[in-house]
Amino acid sequence: MSDMTEAGASQAREPKPTALKGLLFLIVLIVIGAVLALFVLQQRSVEGPLVPTAQPEPLAVDVITVNLQENFTIDERFTGIVSPRRTSQLGFPTGGRIDRLSADVGDRVAAGRTLAQLDVRGLTAQLAAAEAVVAEAEAGYELAKVTVERQAALAEKGHVSKQRVDEAQAQANTSLARIAAAKANADTLKVQIDLAKIEAPYAGTITARMSDEGAIAAPGQPVFELIESGRLEARFGLTEDLAARLEVGKTYPLKTSRGEVMAKLRAVTGVIDAGQRTEAAIFDIADAKAVSAGAVVRIELAQTIDERGLWLPVASLAEGQRGLWSVYLAREKDNGWVAQPGIVEIVHAAGDRVYVRGAVRDGDKLILDGLQRVTPGQPVTPIDVKPTASIGGNG
């Protein structure tokens, strides 16, 4: 009973909220809000209104006045390979055992130098026999001539018939034919002995050796590869238009790893390669010592492309959609200038500039750079920049 009494007494002592406390809390909130409002008003009076009410200042941009050109010229680069005018694989026309080789890879040889020799002992013996047959035939012919003379003398005295004279003359003619046949056989053996050696058909360099002494060479089997020295050429595959503009006999500069060499155009084939769609142009190198066979050379030829447009720096383009690009043009509006986008297409790129065509006209003021600060419709102040030969001009 006493516990219940104490609990009731404690509840009676707890304070209860009153309307006065709520009113005081509301007043505190109003005072805080007023202080904040006063602070904001003070800030506006010092820094100006928080929401701008005036138009932004126009952005100064560099512009060029568009002057479209009807075409443009580019330097086309083509690559070719230096090769010798003549390359031969040398071998023996007849087979046999190789007796001697007198050249090796890398040797520079003069025209007519003997490079290899077959064993010709058998042919030499046959030639000696053939020459003996010739001598025998010549001796028989001499006897036949004497016999003819004797028979003719006897026939004049009536001691022999005309038939005997004719028989003696026929025997002499037969001996003469034997001489010719024997000499032809001997000459054939001499030719075989002469062909049993390999001679350099022209001055050049040995680039390959396929056999060694003692090997049996088959007829026509290559023993050496010889390339002509002192006469080099370069071949290029050119477009049909460029090939038609070249002048046969004119000298053109070629670029190599060692520097520049001059070459004279010898011929243009006039036949289009079905795979590459190019024509072959052959140039004779003026100084063969300035470049090596097998070296890569390049030629630059100017090509004019008929396409209306203008050159612009890459910085004046903004990436668009579907492979197209945007440029910004400064156009007059309400006694001022605003930036407006235009779509263009890149026709050719060359380093840090591009040739474009599209939504630009003669007299347009095209913004050159700073496109990251420009938005469509933004007020701008165009500052004219004089076009150069490479940008905006006819370069």
Residue pairs with C-beta under 8 A, 6 or more apart in sequence:
43 50
44 50
55 379
56 379
57 379
58 336
58 337
58 379
58 380
58 381
59 339
59 370
59 373
59 374
59 378
59 379
59 380
59 381
60 380
60 381
60 383
61 330
61 339
61 367
61 368
61 370
61 374
61 380
61 381
61 382
61 383
62 367
62 368
62 369
62 370
62 383
62 385
63 330
63 365
63 366
63 367
63 368
63 382
63 383
63 384
63 385
64 365
64 366
64 368
64 384
64 385
64 386
64 387
64 391
64 392
65 363
65 364
65 365
65 366
65 384
65 387
65 392
66 310
66 360
66 361
66 362
66 363
66 364
66 365
66 366
66 392
67 310
67 362
67 387
67 392
67 393
67 394
68 308
68 309
68 310
68 360
68 361
68 362
69 308
69 309
69 310
69 394
70 306
70 308
71 304
71 305
71 306
71 307
71 308
72 304
72 305
72 307
72 309
72 311
72 347
72 348
72 355
72 395
73 302
73 303
73 304
73 305
74 302
74 303
74 305
74 348
74 350
75 300
75 301
75 302
75 303
76 239
76 242
76 300
76 301
76 302
76 303
77 298
77 299
77 300
78 236
78 237
78 238
78 298
78 299
78 301
79 236
79 296
79 297
79 298
80 234
80 235
80 236
80 237
80 254
80 283
80 296
80 297
80 298
80 299
81 234
81 235
81 294
81 295
81 296
81 297
82 232
82 233
82 234
82 285
82 291
82 292
82 293
82 294
82 295
82 296
82 297
83 232
83 233
83 234
83 235
83 293
83 294
84 204
84 227
84 228
84 229
84 231
84 232
84 233
84 293
85 228
85 231
85 232
85 233
85 284
86 202
86 204
86 227
86 228
86 231
87 225
87 226
87 227
87 228
88 201
88 225
88 226
89 222
89 224
89 225
89 226
90 115
90 116
90 198
90 200
90 201
90 222
90 223
90 224
90 225
90 226
91 198
91 217
91 219
91 220
91 221
91 222
91 223
92 116
92 118
92 195
92 196
92 198
92 217
92 219
92 220
92 221
92 223
93 195
93 219
93 220
94 118
94 192
94 195
94 196
94 219
95 216
95 217
95 218
95 219
95 221
96 118
96 119
96 120
96 196
96 216
96 217
97 118
97 119
97 214
97 215
97 216
97 217
98 116
98 117
98 118
98 119
98 211
98 212
98 213
98 214
98 215
98 216
98 217
98 223
99 117
99 118
99 119
99 120
99 213
100 116
100 117
100 213
101 115
101 116
101 209
101 211
101 212
101 213
101 223
102 113
102 114
102 115
102 116
102 117
103 109
103 113
103 115
103 116
103 206
103 209
103 224
104 206
104 209
105 206
105 207
105 208
105 209
106 205
106 206
107 205
107 206
108 203
108 204
108 205
108 229
109 115
109 200
109 203
109 204
109 205
109 206
109 226
110 200
110 203
111 200
111 201
111 202
111 203
112 199
112 200
113 199
113 200
114 197
114 198
114 199
115 197
115 198
115 199
115 200
115 206
115 223
115 224
116 197
116 198
116 223
116 224
117 196
117 197
117 198
118 196
118 197
118 217
120 192
120 193
120 196
123 189
123 192
123 193
123 196
124 193
126 189
127 186
127 189
127 190
127 193
130 182
130 185
130 186
130 189
131 186
133 182
133 185
133 186
134 179
134 182
134 183
134 186
136 182
137 175
137 178
137 179
137 181
137 182
138 179
140 175
140 178
141 172
141 175
141 176
141 178
141 179
143 175
144 168
144 171
144 172
144 174
144 175
144 176
145 172
147 168
147 171
147 172
148 165
148 168
148 169
148 171
148 172
150 168
151 160
151 164
151 165
151 167
151 168
152 165
152 168
154 160
154 164
155 161
155 162
155 164
155 165
198 223
198 224
200 226
201 226
202 226
202 228
203 228
203 229
203 230
204 226
204 227
204 228
204 229
205 226
205 227
205 229
206 224
206 225
206 226
207 225
207 226
207 227
208 222
208 224
208 225
209 223
209 224
209 225
210 221
210 222
210 223
210 224
210 225
211 217
211 221
211 223
217 223
227 293
229 288
230 288
231 284
231 288
232 284
232 285
232 288
232 291
232 293
233 266
233 282
233 283
233 284
233 285
234 254
234 263
234 282
234 283
234 285
234 297
235 280
235 281
235 282
235 283
236 280
236 281
236 283
236 299
237 273
237 276
237 278
237 279
237 280
237 281
238 246
238 268
238 278
238 279
238 280
238 281
238 301
239 277
239 278
239 279
239 303
240 272
240 277
240 278
240 279
241 303
242 301
242 303
243 268
243 270
243 278
243 279
243 281
245 301
246 252
246 265
246 268
246 281
246 301
247 265
248 265
248 266
248 267
248 268
249 264
249 265
250 264
250 265
251 262
251 263
251 264
251 265
251 286
252 262
252 263
252 264
252 265
252 283
252 299
253 260
253 261
253 262
253 263
253 299
254 260
254 261
254 262
254 263
254 283
254 285
254 297
254 298
254 299
255 297
255 298
255 299
255 300
256 290
256 291
256 295
256 296
256 297
256 298
257 295
257 296
258 290
258 291
259 290
261 285
261 286
261 287
261 290
261 291
261 297
262 286
262 287
263 283
263 284
263 285
263 286
264 283
264 284
264 286
265 281
265 282
265 283
266 282
266 283
266 284
267 281
267 282
268 279
268 280
268 281
268 282
269 279
269 280
269 281
269 282
270 279
271 279
271 280
272 278
272 279
273 279
273 280
283 299
285 291
291 297
305 347
305 348
307 347
307 355
307 357
308 357
309 347
309 355
309 356
309 357
309 358
310 355
310 356
310 360
310 392
311 353
311 354
311 355
311 390
311 391
311 392
311 393
311 395
312 327
312 353
312 354
312 355
312 356
312 366
312 368
312 391
312 392
313 352
313 353
313 354
313 368
313 369
313 391
314 349
314 352
314 353
314 354
315 352
315 368
315 369
315 371
316 327
316 366
316 367
316 368
316 369
316 371
317 325
317 326
317 327
317 344
317 346
317 354
317 356
317 371
318 325
318 326
318 327
318 328
318 341
318 371
319 325
319 326
320 326
320 343
323 345
324 343
324 344
324 345
324 358
325 343
325 344
325 345
325 346
325 356
326 341
326 342
326 343
326 344
327 341
327 342
327 344
327 356
327 358
327 360
327 366
327 367
328 339
328 340
328 341
328 342
328 366
328 367
328 371
328 374
329 339
329 340
329 341
329 342
329 360
329 364
329 365
329 366
329 367
330 337
330 338
330 339
330 340
330 365
330 366
330 367
330 380
330 382
331 337
331 338
331 340
331 365
336 379
337 365
337 379
337 380
337 381
337 382
338 377
338 378
338 379
338 380
339 367
339 374
339 375
339 376
339 377
339 378
339 380
340 376
340 377
341 376
342 358
342 359
342 360
342 364
343 358
343 359
344 356
344 357
344 358
344 359
344 360
345 356
345 357
345 358
346 354
346 355
346 356
347 354
347 355
347 356
347 357
348 354
348 355
349 355
353 390
353 391
360 366
365 382
365 384
366 392
367 374
367 380
367 382
368 385
368 391
374 380
387 393
388 395
389 395
